[in-house]
Amino acid sequence: MANFVLSTHMTNGDVLPFLRLASALRRRGHQATLVTHGVFAPLAEKSGIAFRGIDKPEEYTEIMKDLYMMEDPLNKPDLYEAYQRKYYSKEKFQQEYDILTELCQAEDSVLICKERDGFVAMIVSEMMHVPIVTGVLAPSYVTQLHIWEELGLDFAISLINTFRSDLGLTPVSSWTSWMGAVKKNIGFWHESFDAAVEAPEWALKVDTVGFPLADAIEYEPLPNDLLDFIRAGEPPLLITGGTGKMIKPNFYQAAIEGVKLLGQRTILVTRHEEFIQGELPDHIRWYKILPLASVYPLISSVIHHGGIGTITGAMTAAVPQLALAADTDRPDNGMRIKHLGIGDYLPPLQWEPALIANAIKGIQTSTVKERCRQLARVIAEHDTMAAACTAMESVIGKPDCAIASDQLIADYVAAQRQQSLRSAVTAPDHRLDEINQSLSAGKRSLLSQWLVQRQLGSHPLPLKEAHYE
């Protein structure tokens, strides 16, 4: 029996896959402890897994409310940095570091963390030589890592390096260097999602294990008034933007206006009342919170923000999807939905009522519904957690699967040397300077094209023909 310590943060879509994994590891006879926001303690208790909270429920509420600060880092970098300063403080790092260090004292310990925001777990792995596996929740976190790094959105790395310095560790030169130091990465999506888009050669390598399907305990009873509403007519449509506020301010109202044009019966789920403008018509019922795992099998289709957790739930229930997606992994997820034929995707510039209404009609065709059923069968026949647990068990007792300081030091030294060479070259006609300028221009061009494509709803990476089993 091994001792698995799982660390993750943020929304339901970020936490629930790791809670499900912890539960699966426990069923295989291992010790599993989930380290995350305190608000998830009751669900962990129902799952029978050990739990350590990193904050109080009211603090988590504040985190979710502040997520709007992360919504547009390109145009609002000050808000983005203010969020990271607030929640990436040395005190918060130290608290989680102490918890993880304590839990990893046991023999045959293995750390599991969510990519990128699992940096405290990665530091503990490096300090204690504990094997570590990262769980990647969406393909774009792999395929577009270099792009985001070039956009200069890694302000957090400076805060992390300050904490590393306090521990006597060498600074990390980049996100790609740090993530590249992890020997084992798993992707929580089905291989059909990979088939939709061709990954660049420099993408981080991951082993896809499948979508993390909801556990039985997540299928909670629905309110009686909602059940009455559902039974009163044709299966309704669902609008949900996830648990956080990292969405465009007009997301909900755009979806509502599109539904109004069709007059379709709709369930609206959001805890953020400020996003709803005016009174809702009788055919739209609003709930602050619902157990969505129980809702998906009862609806006709779903309009969502492109979050991978919502996509997983909808795909499992064979529900057609319309992604009104903007920022982070969501546009990429939306394009994959569209290419797989299980729904559609509209970027912010197309959030017009008529376009949304037309897209809703498009995803409710018999062709899309059959494609959804086809993929749902494929997903149901695949045991994601068995594959994930096997991947985790493969690193037990292997200290060489811990993050190695030597590799990070070498990367940092190489990065510093390259920076010194750039600084030393002053002549505009020097060959090295010309090369660097050329590369920078090329990257700038690539990034500009990518941003334009995102706004227009096209994909920055080549699409491939979808494959189905």
ZIHU-V315601 format. One record per run of one state. SS is the DSSP state (A for helix, B for strand, O for the rest). FROM is the first residue (numbers start at 1). LEN is the number of residues. If there is no record, write none. Layout:
BEGIN
SS;FROM;LEN / SS;FROM;LEN
END
This chain:
BEGIN
O;1;2 / B;3;5 / O;8;4 / A;12;16 / O;28;3 / B;31;6 / O;37;1 / A;38;10 / O;48;2 / B;50;4 / O;54;3 / A;57;14 / O;71;6 / A;77;11 / O;88;2 / A;90;14 / O;104;5 / B;109;6 / O;115;4 / A;119;10 / O;129;2 / B;131;6 / O;137;3 / A;140;4 / O;144;1 / A;145;6 / O;151;5 / A;156;11 / O;167;8 / A;175;6 / O;181;3 / B;184;4 / O;188;3 / A;191;5 / O;196;1 / B;197;1 / O;198;9 / B;207;2 / O;209;7 / A;216;3 / O;219;5 / A;224;8 / O;232;5 / B;237;4 / O;241;10 / A;251;12 / O;263;3 / B;266;4 / O;270;3 / A;273;3 / O;276;8 / B;284;4 / O;288;4 / A;292;5 / O;297;4 / B;301;4 / O;305;3 / A;308;9 / O;317;3 / B;320;5 / O;325;5 / A;330;11 / O;341;2 / B;343;4 / O;347;1 / A;348;3 / O;351;2 / A;353;11 / O;364;2 / A;366;15 / O;381;3 / A;384;10 / O;394;5 / A;399;3 / O;402;3 / A;405;20 / O;425;6 / A;431;26 / O;457;6 / B;463;1 / O;464;6
END
